[in-house]
């Protein structure tokens, strides 16, 4: 059974995803695009994630079902499989160097329209996360960054992280995301619903 999120518009992607290579828990990886518009990326990107969002324009797109792997993480030969380990990936329109300054409304949309539905759909504990770091907090755009997970950590992780945490990758997106704010917004929404 394919997992499509009803909150996201289904789009036709050039790549359809591939079967996960290893069993285990899901993890959620957040990326930032480092450009201000989605443009044609969601349908033509050579290494697409499953999901694309532009929170400023309320655009939520899904090109690959969540029960299939996306392609946005590097996976050098003879290293742990990054894409194939039950990994849901989301490309977010935004910039890593400024994400900590985004509005409360932007964070509310990230929390309730992106993180919560994904975590609910595939059983990710949204309260488990890796600390997000930004500029001035060490060398982050490196495979040897202190913020990177080890292969064992990656294999056993069931939570939310960024591209900056994925082993054998060298990106630092999504920057210093204020993830505790995301947790607080999800919790407060659940209290209102109860």
C-alpha positions as CSV (number, residue, x, y, z in Angstrom):
1,X,0.0,0.0,0.0
2,X,1.4,3.4,-1.0
3,X,1.6,6.1,1.6
4,X,0.3,9.4,0.2
5,X,-0.4,12.3,2.6
6,X,-3.9,13.8,2.0
7,X,-2.6,17.2,3.0
8,X,-0.1,17.2,0.1
9,X,-0.9,17.5,-3.6
10,X,0.2,14.5,-5.5
11,X,2.6,15.4,-8.4
12,X,4.3,13.4,-11.2
13,X,8.0,13.1,-10.4
14,X,10.5,11.8,-13.0
15,X,11.7,9.4,-10.3
16,X,9.2,7.1,-8.5
17,X,11.3,6.1,-5.5
18,X,12.8,2.7,-4.7
19,X,12.2,0.0,-2.2
20,X,13.8,0.6,1.2
21,X,16.9,-1.6,1.5
22,X,16.9,-2.0,5.3
23,X,14.1,-2.6,7.8
24,X,13.8,-0.4,10.8
25,X,12.2,2.7,12.2
26,X,11.5,5.8,10.0
27,X,13.4,9.0,10.4
28,X,12.5,12.5,9.0
29,X,15.2,14.6,7.3
30,X,14.5,18.3,6.7
31,X,16.3,20.1,3.9
32,X,16.3,23.7,2.7
33,X,16.4,24.5,-1.0
34,X,18.6,27.6,-0.7
35,X,16.5,29.3,-3.4
36,X,13.3,31.3,-3.0
37,X,11.0,29.5,-5.4
38,X,10.1,25.9,-6.1
39,X,9.9,26.5,-9.8
40,X,10.2,23.1,-11.7
41,X,12.3,21.4,-9.1
42,X,9.6,19.1,-7.7
43,X,9.0,17.5,-11.1
44,X,12.5,17.6,-12.7
45,X,15.0,17.3,-9.8
46,X,17.5,14.5,-10.5
47,X,17.7,13.5,-6.8
48,X,14.2,14.3,-5.4
49,X,12.9,13.8,-1.9
50,X,9.4,12.5,-1.4
51,X,8.0,15.9,-0.4
52,X,8.4,19.6,-1.3
53,X,7.0,22.6,0.6
54,X,6.8,26.4,0.3
55,X,5.3,27.5,3.6
56,X,5.1,31.1,2.6
57,X,2.8,30.2,-0.3
58,X,1.0,27.2,1.3
59,X,2.3,24.8,-1.3
60,X,2.6,21.1,-0.2
61,X,3.6,18.6,-2.8
62,X,4.4,14.9,-2.8
63,X,6.0,13.1,-5.7
64,X,7.1,9.8,-4.1
65,X,5.0,7.7,-1.7
66,X,6.5,7.5,1.9
67,X,6.8,3.8,1.6
68,X,9.4,4.3,-1.1
69,X,12.8,5.9,-0.7
70,X,13.8,9.4,-2.0
71,X,17.1,10.3,-3.4
72,X,18.4,13.6,-1.8
73,X,21.1,12.2,0.4
74,X,24.6,11.2,-0.6
75,X,25.4,7.6,-0.3
76,X,29.0,6.9,-1.2
77,X,29.8,3.3,-1.9
78,X,30.8,1.1,1.0
79,X,28.9,3.4,3.5
80,X,25.6,3.0,5.3
81,X,22.6,3.5,3.1
82,X,21.2,6.9,3.8
83,X,18.3,7.1,1.5
84,X,17.3,3.5,1.8
85,X,16.9,3.3,5.6
86,X,13.2,4.3,6.0
87,X,14.0,8.0,5.5
88,X,11.3,10.6,4.7
89,X,12.8,13.7,3.2
90,X,11.3,17.1,2.8
91,X,12.8,20.0,0.7
92,X,11.6,23.3,2.3
93,X,11.8,26.6,0.4
94,X,14.2,28.5,2.6
95,X,17.7,29.5,3.5
96,X,19.8,27.7,6.2
97,X,21.6,30.9,7.2
98,X,18.4,32.7,8.3
99,X,15.9,30.0,9.3
100,X,16.2,30.8,13.0
101,X,14.7,34.2,12.2
102,X,11.6,33.0,10.4
103,X,8.2,34.0,11.7
104,X,6.1,32.2,14.3
105,X,3.5,31.6,11.6
106,X,6.1,29.9,9.3
107,X,7.1,27.7,12.2
108,X,3.4,26.9,13.0
109,X,2.9,25.7,9.4
110,X,6.1,23.6,9.5
111,X,4.9,22.0,12.8
112,X,1.3,21.4,12.0
113,X,1.2,21.0,8.2
114,X,4.5,19.2,7.6
115,X,6.2,17.6,10.7
116,X,3.0,16.3,12.5
117,X,1.3,14.7,9.5
118,X,4.5,13.0,8.4
119,X,5.3,11.7,11.9
120,X,1.8,10.5,12.4
121,X,1.7,8.7,9.0
122,X,4.9,6.6,9.5
123,X,5.4,6.4,13.3
124,X,8.2,8.9,13.9
125,X,8.5,10.3,17.4
126,X,8.5,14.1,16.6
127,X,9.9,14.8,20.1
128,X,13.1,13.0,19.3
129,X,15.5,15.2,17.4
130,X,19.1,16.1,16.8
131,X,20.2,19.7,17.8
132,X,20.2,22.0,14.7
133,X,23.2,24.2,14.4
134,X,23.9,27.3,12.3
135,X,26.6,29.6,11.1
136,X,29.4,30.2,13.7
137,X,28.8,26.9,15.5
138,X,31.7,25.0,14.0
139,X,32.4,23.5,10.6
140,X,29.0,22.1,9.6
141,X,29.4,21.6,5.8
142,X,31.7,18.7,6.1
143,X,31.5,14.9,6.3
144,X,33.5,15.2,9.6
145,X,31.2,17.7,11.3
146,X,30.7,17.0,15.0
147,X,27.0,17.4,14.3
148,X,26.9,14.3,12.0
149,X,25.5,11.1,13.2
150,X,27.6,8.0,13.2
151,X,26.5,5.1,11.1
152,X,25.1,3.3,14.2
153,X,23.2,6.4,15.3
154,X,21.7,6.8,11.8
155,X,20.7,3.1,11.7
156,X,18.9,3.4,15.1
157,X,17.5,6.9,14.8
158,X,13.7,7.4,15.0
159,X,13.1,11.1,15.1
160,X,13.6,14.4,13.2
161,X,16.9,15.7,11.9
162,X,18.4,17.8,9.2
163,X,20.7,17.1,6.2
164,X,23.4,18.4,8.5
165,X,23.1,15.3,10.7
166,X,23.2,12.6,8.0
167,X,26.4,10.5,7.9
168,X,28.7,10.7,4.9
169,X,27.0,13.9,3.7
170,X,28.5,17.4,3.7
171,X,25.5,19.8,3.7
172,X,24.6,21.9,6.7
173,X,20.9,22.7,5.8
174,X,18.5,23.5,7.3
175,X,20.7,25.6,9.6
176,X,19.7,26.6,13.1
177,X,16.1,25.5,12.9
178,X,14.2,26.3,16.1
179,X,13.0,22.8,16.5
180,X,11.9,23.1,20.1
181,X,9.4,25.7,18.9
182,X,8.0,23.0,16.5
183,X,7.6,20.5,19.3
184,X,5.8,23.2,21.5
185,X,3.4,24.1,18.6
186,X,2.5,20.5,18.0
187,X,1.9,19.9,21.8
188,X,-0.2,23.0,22.1
189,X,-2.3,22.0,19.1
190,X,-3.0,18.6,20.7
191,X,-4.1,20.3,23.9
192,X,-6.6,22.4,22.0
193,X,-7.9,19.4,20.1
194,X,-8.4,17.4,23.4
